């Protein structure tokens, strides 16, 4: 055998050929496209369950605010303070609503927590009557939009496809189309 033949054989056995590398990348891409929705489904379900429970906690906290100060308040006020009238001492009925992890608020009064966004809803007279919860990124952090009525403490699924910039607004929803959330 000549030296040129030996050199060709040893250089062709080093590493991957371009075609092999492209096939490997295509297989990895296909697997990730197939497996990513399965991995995200569990996270979406957890985020939605968390949003429902958090709305129930907010409704209970708002009930306390109603009994203490005579009205419902913005979500930020519930998340960051205790319902006491000025000049009134703290008492056992007014625990701190220091929910963990803390809710992060933006400049529009929207709270962010657990893959969902929260904003109080008002009636036609501007009074606070409930709270919206919708996914930060629809299809990734959740699918459903929820509404809680502070008076009845009932949580409903709303027929609104809200997401990052598509907010449900600040008005309370019409009762038409709302589905009660059980459990």
N, C-alpha and C positions, 0 to 999 in steps of 0.2 A: 504494500500500500504506500501511496505517496504521502508526503507531509500535508498537501492541500486537502486530501480526502479525510485525514484524521482531524484536521482543524475544522472542517465543515461539520462533521458529526458531533464534536464536542460543543460547538457554538449553538447548534440547533437543539440540544437537550437542556439548555439553560433557560429557566423561567417559562412564562406563558406566551403563547402566540396571541396576537391581537384578537383573532376570532374567538379563542377560548376565553379571553378576558371579557369581551363583549357579551358572550353567552352567560358568563357568570354574573355580570352586572344586570342583564335582562332577567335572570332567574331571581336575584335578590329584589329587584324592583317589583316583579310580579308578586312575590311573597309579601312584601310590605304593603302593596296595594290591597291584597287579599286579607291580610291579618290586621291592619290598622283599624278598620271599622269594628272588628270584633273586640279589640282592646279598648276602643273609645266607647263602645256601648255600655260597658260596665261603669265607666267613669260618668257618662251621661246619666245613667240610672241613679248613681250615688248623688250626683249634683241635684237632680230633680227631687229626690227624697229629702235631701238636706234643705232645699228651698221650701218645701212644704212644711217641714218641722220648724224652720226658722220663721215662716209666716205665722204659724201657730203661736210661737213664743212671742212674736211681736204683738199679736192680737191680745195675748194675756197681759203683756206689759202695757199696752194701750188701754186696756180695761182698768188697770191700776191708775193710769194717768187720768182717765175719765172720772174715777171715783175721788181722786185727790184734787184735781184742778178744774173739773167740769167740762173738759173738752179733750179730744184726741190731739196729738201733736205730730210734728214731722218725725220721720224715721231717725234722722240724725239725733234729735233731742232724746228719743227713747234709748238709742244705742250709747249715748255718752253721758247721761245724767240721771238724777233721781227725782221723782215727782213730789216736790214739796213746795208749798206756797211760801213766798218770801216771809221771813220772820217766824216760820214754823220749824220746830225742832224735828230732827229725824226720829222716826219711831219704827217699831218692828214691822209694820205693814209695808214699809217702803224700802225694800232691799235695792241695792245697786244692780242695775241691769247691765253688768259688765260681761257681755257675751264674748266668748273666745272661740275662734280667733276674731279679733276686732274687725269691724266693718270699716272699709276705706271709702271716703266720700270724695266726690269730685265737685267742681264749682257749680254744678247744676242741681245739687241736692240728691244726687243718685248715689246710693251705697253699693259697694261691690264686695261680695263675699261668696266663697265656694262655687265659683263658676257662674254665679247669677248676679243680676243687678236688681236693686230695690228702690222703689219710689212711692211715696204716699199718693193716694188718689183722692180727689175732691168731688163733692156733689156740685150741682149747678149753682149753688149759693156760695161756693168757695170753702165750705167746711170739709175738714178731713174726715173721710168715712172708711178708708181701707188702704191697702198697699198692693202694689204690683210687684211681681218677680218675673224676670225674663232672662234667658241665657245670654251670657257675654257674647259668645259666638255660636250661633245656631248651627246645629249638626255636629259641633265639636264638644261644647260644654253642656249642652242640653237641647231639648226640642220644645218642651211645653212652656207656655206662659201661664202664670198663676195670678189669682186675685184673692185676697182675704178681706172679708167684711168685718170691720172691727166690732160692730154691735153684736153680731151673731157668732163671731169667731169661726165662721165657716170658710174653708178654703175651696176655691173653684179653679178648674182649668178653663182658661179663656180661649176662644177660637181665633187668637191673634198670633201671627207668625212674627214675633218680635225678635230683634237681635241687637247688635252693637249700636247702630245708628237708627234702627227702626224701633223706636221706643213706643210703648203703648200710650204715652202721654200722661197727663195728670188728672184726667177726668175718670170718675168711676165708670165701670162698664155697665151696659144695659144687662138686665138679667137674662135676656134672650141669648141663647147659645152657650151659657155657662154650664159646665158639668161639675157637680160636686165631687170632691176628691175624698175617697173613703180611706179609712185606716189611720 
